[in-house]
């Protein structure tokens, strides 16, 4: 996907192809789906079973909270083919699964920038909390 990001930036700079259509066509070449709005009772196996009718599911994974182990209400489904992923997206988006209407879309790749939570420096919300306001900003 790094290639796709670089290609997107080049096209954006040249301005010759609408960025939205370029990104949509690149996304359509993916076989990984994001599934949101899941019931907390949905597990990896039930997610796999829900999508197995559309093709060979290579991985179905519910994302869980690292501290509690509880589902965060979303997951990912990987297919062996793009056609299977397209079919699953078209059929499953907005459908009910375990009592909840789910949202299905093509998964976006994570950026390669390192994440720095709790590494000092105050984070991204103003940092210096010494000005007496409650929201952690600079007080201005």
C-alpha positions in Angstrom: 0.0 0.0 0.0 3.0 2.3 0.3 3.1 2.3 -3.5 -0.6 3.4 -3.6 0.1 6.2 -1.2 3.0 7.5 -3.3 1.0 7.1 -6.5 -1.9 9.0 -4.9 0.4 11.9 -3.9 1.8 12.1 -7.5 -1.6 12.2 -9.0 -2.8 14.8 -6.5 0.1 17.0 -7.3 -0.3 16.7 -11.0 -4.1 17.3 -10.8 -4.9 15.3 -13.9 -7.1 12.5 -12.3 -9.8 13.2 -9.7 -8.3 11.9 -6.4 -11.5 10.4 -5.1 -11.9 8.2 -8.2 -8.3 7.1 -8.1 -8.5 6.2 -4.4 -11.8 4.3 -4.9 -10.3 2.2 -7.8 -7.2 1.4 -5.7 -9.4 0.5 -2.7 -11.5 -1.8 -4.9 -8.3 -3.8 -5.5 -8.2 -4.9 -1.9 -9.4 -8.1 -0.4 -9.5 -6.9 3.2 -12.8 -5.6 4.6 -13.5 -3.5 7.7 -16.6 -4.5 9.6 -18.0 -2.0 12.1 -21.0 -1.9 14.4 -20.6 -5.4 15.6 -22.3 -6.8 18.6 -20.0 -7.4 21.5 -21.0 -11.1 21.4 -19.6 -11.5 17.9 -16.4 -13.5 18.0 -13.8 -14.4 15.3 -15.6 -17.7 14.4 -19.1 -16.1 14.0 -17.6 -13.3 11.9 -15.9 -15.9 9.7 -19.1 -17.9 9.3 -21.1 -14.8 8.4 -18.8 -14.0 5.5 -17.8 -17.5 4.4 -20.6 -17.7 1.9 -18.9 -15.1 -0.3 -15.6 -16.9 -0.8 -12.5 -18.2 0.9 -12.0 -16.2 4.1 -8.3 -16.3 5.0 -8.7 -14.4 8.3 -11.6 -13.0 10.4 -10.5 -11.1 13.4 -12.5 -9.1 16.0 -10.4 -6.3 17.5 -10.4 -6.4 21.3 -9.5 -3.9 24.0 -5.9 -4.7 25.2 -6.7 -4.2 28.9 -10.1 -5.8 29.2 -10.1 -8.3 26.3 -13.6 -7.1 25.4 -14.6 -6.6 21.8 -14.3 -3.0 20.5 -17.2 -3.6 18.2 -15.3 -3.9 14.9 -13.2 -6.3 13.0 -11.6 -7.3 9.7 -12.3 -10.0 7.2 -9.6 -11.0 4.6 -10.6 -12.9 1.5 -8.4 -14.8 -0.9 -9.8 -12.9 -3.8 -10.9 -9.3 -4.6 -14.1 -10.6 -6.2 -15.1 -12.3 -3.0 -14.4 -9.1 -1.0 -16.5 -7.0 -3.5 -19.4 -9.5 -3.3 -19.3 -9.6 0.5 -19.2 -5.8 0.7 -22.1 -5.3 -1.6 -24.2 -7.9 0.2 -23.4 -7.4 3.9 -23.1 -3.6 4.2 -26.1 -2.5 6.3 -27.3 -6.1 7.0 -28.0 -7.5 10.5 -25.5 -9.7 12.3 -26.1 -10.9 15.8 -28.8 -8.2 16.3 -26.9 -5.2 15.0 -26.8 -3.6 11.6 -23.2 -3.7 10.5 -21.1 -1.4 8.3 -18.8 -3.0 5.8 -16.2 -1.1 3.8 -12.7 -1.7 2.3 -10.1 -1.5 5.0 -7.6 1.3 4.9 -4.0 0.5 5.5 -2.5 2.0 8.6 0.0 4.7 8.1 3.6 3.8 8.8 4.2 6.8 11.1 5.1 5.6 14.6 2.4 6.1 17.3 3.6 7.8 20.5 1.0 7.4 23.2 2.2 8.3 26.7 5.8 8.9 25.7 6.0 12.2 27.6 5.7 15.7 26.1 2.1 16.0 27.0 0.5 14.2 24.1 -1.6 16.0 21.5 -3.9 18.1 23.6 -1.9 21.1 24.8 0.5 19.2 26.9 1.1 21.8 29.7 -1.6 21.3 32.3 -0.2 24.0 34.6 -2.6 26.8 33.7 -5.5 25.7 35.8 -8.1 24.9 33.1 -9.9 21.5 33.0 -9.4 20.6 29.4 -5.6 20.3 29.4 -5.1 23.1 26.9 -2.8 26.1 27.3 -5.4 28.2 29.0 -5.7 30.7 26.2 
